[in-house]
Each structure stands twice: as C-alpha cells, then as structure tokens.
Amino acid sequence: MLDVCQAVPAYLPHQSLLDHLGQAITDGKAATYTDISGIAPLRESLAGDINSRYQCNISAQHISITAGCNQGFCSAIDTLCEPGDEVIAALPCYFNHEMWFRIRGINVQWLDFNEATAVPHPQQVARKISSRTKAIVLVSPNNPTGAIYSPEVLGEFYRIAKSHNIALVVDETYRDFMDPDAPPHHLFNESDWETNFIHLYSFSKSFSLTGHRVGAVAAGPKFLAEMGKIQDCVAISAPHTGQIAALYGLKNLIDWRTENGRKMTARAVAITQAFDHPGLDYQLISAGAYFAYIEHPFDSSSHAVAKRLAEEFDVLCLPGTYFGKGQDRYLRFAFANLTESHFPRLIDHLIQSQI
C-alpha cells in the first residue's frame, strides 16, 4: 500500500531526544502539571526560535504552549468568537478547522479556490466582511494543497484585517518545511502586531512528536490571558512530556530539523517532476511542505475515486470533499509518508487506474 493519507513524519524522533525524554519520565519530572501557558524555558526558547526564523523580537510573554496546534486553534477561535459570529477562510480548508467552526456555531465566509496557484486572493475579503466578522483564518504552508503564501500576500491579508480591526490567524504548522533561509513573513515586525495577528505553531511534525501533543500560540499578552481561561478549562496544561521533548528539540536539534525540512522540500520538487509524465491524466495543482493537491480525471466523485484507488491500486489518499465545498475534483496526497523512490510506482499505479 502506498500510503499518502495521513500527514505524519516517516521517521522517529532523534534518538537523543528519546533518551532524554525517557530519563525525564523515569525521574518523575514529566509527571506534573505545568503552568497553564507552558514551562517557562520552552516559551523562552520558542520565542528565540521565532525571532531567529522571522527576524523579529518577541518574548516569552507572547507564547502559550498548547496540547497540539489543533487545540491551540480551537482555543484561539473560542477566545475570538461567540456563536453566530463569522470568520473568513480559504478553500480548500483544513477539515478540523471547518468542523470546529460548525461545532461552535460560527459562520464561515469562504474565499474561492484559486486553481491557478492555490493561493487565495486578498481582494475577495472586503465584500465578505460584516459586523459579525472576527477573524481571517489562513494556513500556510497550506493543508491540503501544500501551497506557500508569500510574505506579500500575508502582508496584504494583515493590512485588511488591521483596517477592519479583526484578527488574522495564520496556522503555520508546516513552516519548518519551506525555505529555512527566508522569513515566512514579516508580520511580527509590524509595530502593532499584538493587536491583530495570531500565529499558530506545532512541534508535532518538526520534531516527530505527533503523539506527545505539543503546539503553541504566539499573540499579544492580553489575548493570551483571555485564552488561558479556556486552556485551564479544557487541558489545564499541555502534556509535560511533550513540552520537555519540544524544549530538547529547540535546544539541541535545530540542525536535524532543518535537514529534515530540506529533505521534504526536495521531495516536493520530486513529486512535482514525477507528475510531469506524458501518460498521466491526473494533474498536479500544487505541492509543498507535506502535501500535493491533485485533480483527478474522472467523472466520479473524489470519494469514489479515492475508494477505488485504495481497493484496486494500493494508493491510500484523501478525497477533496474532506476539504470543503467545490473540491470533488481533487485528491490530497500526503507525500511525507513516502520517499522519492516510491514516486515512480505511485505514478505507475495512477496510470493503471486510468485504463
């Protein structure tokens, strides 16, 4: 089975991290609650990591550690919105985000899918803002498309959010799987970024800690103080083990993280080249970070296509309908689960499915 379904690292955490975490568990150091916002050394180290990556100057007071980025997202949205409020989000969307909006009774105004680049148009935002709009929500690098939104595009979204006094929430779970030498954006350098910008991050993919549930929110201290009330009621604190592991990663494994990021960038290039095959009717829309977004060539629904690929051609992927309305022509491939050596066989199986 060629598994391009769930987005998980294909490698274990670094052995030194496992050894360190095992010792912390044996010593009992990981068995206690932490501060609601996370252990201070991790918050300080993440602030330093953000400063290095984004060429900015934030501090630990701007960081709250959460039980994975998903929980950070849910807490941020609950802090911003009440039932009946509205957010603006881009299609296709990360399905957990859409589910949380529905659970919370939040109405979504969708930005149309830009099939040419998979990057949403900021120009669409103005006509979708109402008196109930509380946030613009983006994911970059994107899940499910893999598209990377440029600093210019994110800056334009920020200026729109600021002009309407709403939040720009950017989920950057996969930011360690893009060019490490260029800042993903410059929003932390805006003089009043604390008022309108909320950054979401995950250690899960960067240090292969998916089961330890550790993520983070970077925002203004006033916002984080309000979000802390929700954190206290839901999780009290992120798992201590995950925080210890994340701190070790930031202190000792930046080069390892960077090397894995470069490998994934190369893999995105490789899958793009693999789809440039004369016999292939599937079309690659975009690829980056962990994902490739594919247009299938059939009249059938994406669910039916994904089901047939799994049952008959040993390709396990997700149908586009998981990612919002109007996505029935597409499939998501999470290529992080494979290596470049698997891509010829993947393409061969897709070509066989066309017959």
Buried (B, 14 or more C-beta within 10 A) or exposed (E): EBBBBEBBBBEEBBEEBBEBBEEBBEEEEBEEEBBBBBBEBBBBBBBBBBBEBBEBEBEBBBBBBBBBBBBBBBBBBBBBBEEEBBBBBBBBBBBBBBEBBEEBEBBBBBBEBBEEBBBBEBEBBEEBBEEBBBBBBBBBBBBBBBBBBBBEBBBBBBBBBBEBEBBBBBBBBBBBBBEBEEBBBBBBEBEEBBBBBBBBBBBBBBBBBBEBBBBBBBBBEEBBEBBBEBBEEEBEBBBBBBBBBBBBBBBEBBEBBBEBBEBBBEBBEBBBEBBEBEEBEBBBBBBBBBBBBBBBBBEEBBBBBBEBBBEEBBBBBBBBBBBBEBBBBBBBBBBBBBEBEBBEEBBBBBBEBEE
